[in-house]
Amino acid sequence: MFTLLFSFARRRGAATAVTAAITLTLVSMTPAAAGPPHHGGHQGNKGQKTTVTVLGTSDLYGYIENWDYFKDGEYDDAGSNDVGLAKISTLVDSVRADRGKESTLLIDAGDTIQGTSLTDYFANTEPITETGEIHPMAAAMNEMDYDAAALGNHEFNYGLDMLRKFESQLDFPLLGANAVDAGSGKPAFTPYIIKNGEDQGKQSREGRYPGPHQPGGGHLGQKQR
């Protein structure tokens, strides 16, 4: 068994809808090997390797397609890069096919539901809190089978009711390790998850994924200055 610890340090100006593939080759050890030596010299099994590929998106800002809704034309970022979940999904499918879905993780680092006229429409014109419609970003990310997503600061732009409704529509956990309820001091969102998986040898593997630690954190229910 091994533990994967993911910590996200978000920064301003990150590229929109960036997908990164990180391959981790991990040397795992049994609990007996990881803990203090037992009397009799039993050390457990060491040296077994497991490869996990982590796919990450960040700063999606409501782009499902690389389309400028104001200009009604194709949109690329300042570096002439394509953006949007529609194109990212093809990359995700390709990596999963190559590496194996059981050893591939897809995680988003936040700033998802604000940034385009599409997201504004489903927050203000036809808000999902009133219509009950599924948010397009939730539908797209569910279809892509994300393992987890983290809160970004822009998740709070439309208020907590909107955010909680979006959270309820996700088929995966929305994590916030440093969003705290001002009254109770307890986590306002799930701070981390533990996922189990199997390598090619069908042996159990465990990973722990905390939400991001954004600068300053936040207390829900308390006015911000």
N, C-alpha and C positions, 0 to 999 in steps of 0.2 A: 504494500500500500504506500502511496505517496500523497503529498499534499501540494497542490498548486496554489500559490498566492498571487492574485492579480491586484495591482494597485494602479489606478489611473490618475495621473497628474494632468489635469486639463489645462489648456492654455488658450489664449485668445489668438485668433487669426489662423486657426487650423484649417486645412483644406477641406472643402465640402465633399462629403461622401467618399472619403478615402478608404480603400480596402487594403489591408496589409495581411500577409500570411507569414506567420512565425512558426517555425518547426522547432519543437522542444524535444530533445532526446534526454530522457530522464533515467537515472539509475535508481531503481526502487529497492527498498529493503522491507523485510517483514517487521512487524512491531517488535519482535524479539531482538532483531538486529539493531533497530533504531533506539531502543531503550537501554538502560544500564545492563551490564553483563550479569547473567544469572550464575548462581553457584553451579559448578559442574562444567562451565566453559561453553555453554550453548550460545552461539552467536546468530543463529538464523541464517537465511539465504541472502546473499548479497550479490550485487552486480547485474541484476536483471534489468534490461533496458526497455523503455516504453517511449514511443514517439507520438507526440500530440501536436497537431497543427491547429493554431489559433488564428481565426479570421476576425478582423476587427473593423467596424465602421464607426464613424464619428461625424458630428456636425452635418447630419443629413438635411436638416432645415426644411423638411416637407417635400423634398424632391423624390418623387416616385419615378418620373421620367425626366430626362434632361431637356426640359421644356420651359421657356420663359412665357408665363401666362399673360404678362403685360404686353410683350411684343408679339406674342403668338408665333414664336419661332424657336428653333433649337437653341439650347443654352449650354455653354461650356463655362468653366471657371476662368479666372484671370490667367491661368497657365495653359489654357486651351485643353483642359482635361474634361472628359465626359463625366457627368454626375448622375446620380439617381439610382434607386434600388432596382429598376428594371435591368440596367446594364450590370450592376453589381451582382445580381442574382445569377447571371450566366457565369461569372467568375467563381462564385461560391459553388455552383453545381459542378463546374470543372474540377475544382480542387477536391471536393468531396468524392467525386468519381475516381480521382487519382489516388487520394490518400486513404479513402475509406471513411464513410460517414461516422462510424462508431469511434473513430479516433480524431475527429475534426470538431472544433468548437467555433460557434459564431456568436460574437458578443458586440453590442453597440455601446459606445461611450457617452451618448447623450446629445442634447440639442436636436431633438427629433420633430417636435410638433409645432414649431413656429418658424416662419421665415419665408413662406410663399403665400400667394393669394389663395392657394388650395387649403392650407392649414387655417388661414384666417376665416375662410368661408365656413369651415366645419367647427369653428370656435365662436363666431359672431353672427353670421348670416343664417346658417342652419346648424346651430350648436348641437353636438351629439348629446349633451346633457338634457336636451328637450326632445329631440327627434328619436333618440334611441338607436340611430344609425351607427354602424361601426366606423370608426375613424379610418380613412384610407391608409394611413401609415400603420395602424394596427393590423389591418387586413393584409397589407403587403408583407410586413415583418412576420406575421403568423404563417403566411404562405411560404416564406423562406426558411421557416423553422429555426428561428433564433434560439439560442440557449439561455440568454439573459441580456438585459439592457440596463444601463445605468442612467440616473437622473443627471441632466445638465441644467444649468441655470435657466435656460429658456423654456424648460418644461413647466416653469411656474408662471409664465407670462400671462396665461389666460385664467389664472386662479386655481384654487385647490379642487373645486367641484369638477372642473374640466379635466384636471390631471387625474383625479381618482377614477373618473369615468373611463378615460383612456387606459389607465392601469387595469381596470376590470375587464377590458376587451382583449388584453394580451394573453396569449397561450404560454407565456414564459414570464419569469419574475422581473419586476422593475426594481432595481436595487438603489439604495441610498444610504451609504455608511455614515454620513455626517449630517443627515437631516433629522433633527430632533424635535420632539413635541415640547413646546415651551412650558406647558403645565406640568407634565409628568417627568420630563427629562429622558423619556424613553425614545427609542428609534421610531420615527414616523413612517418609515418604509422598511422593507426587509433589508437588513444591512449586508447580508451575504447569503450564498447558497452553497450547498455541498452536493456535487453531482458524482454519481458512480458510473463507471464505464468498464469496458473490457478491452484488453489488448488481443492480439491475434491468438494468444495462448488461452483466451477465455478466462483470464484471471482478473479478479475485481480490482478496479482502480478508483481512486477518489480524488476529486478536485474541489478546492474552496475558492469562491469568487466573490470578493467584497465589492461593494459599490465604490465609486470614485470618491476621493477626498478632495473636494473642490476647495480652493482657497477661501478661508473664512467660515465655511460650513453654513448652517442655517438653522433657525429655530422656528418651527411652524406655530402660528398663533400669536406671534410676537411681532410688533411693528419694527420694521427695519429702518435705520437712520441712514 
